[in-house]
Amino acid sequence: MSDAGTDERPRFVVHLTVRATDLAAAHVLTRALTRSLGFLPDLILGETTISVEGAPDVHHQVFCDRPMSYGRRCLLRPDHGGGCSRHPLRPLPR
């Protein structure tokens, strides 16, 4: 994940349309896709969002993306409890 604040290259948004039973299922699929591509240094995981077809202006965050130490960002769900974490399933103690 690159730090968008220090990188002067142009940024682009790639839209992939998927089918899911509801928004929660779309979140699960999106998190799996972005984590599987996390090895790509130019992918900004924390800024990943979902929008419902027909409502492209309403974006739902997929990751918390709060700043952590060493310029890293939180990879938990946006509404997680407890501390932030780079591991997508375990919050760190506060």
Secondary structure, DSSP 8 states (H G I E B T S, - for coil): ---TTT--S-----------SSHHHHHHHHHHHHHHTTT-TT--GGG-EE--TT-TT--EESS---B-GGG-B--S-TT--SS--SSTT-----
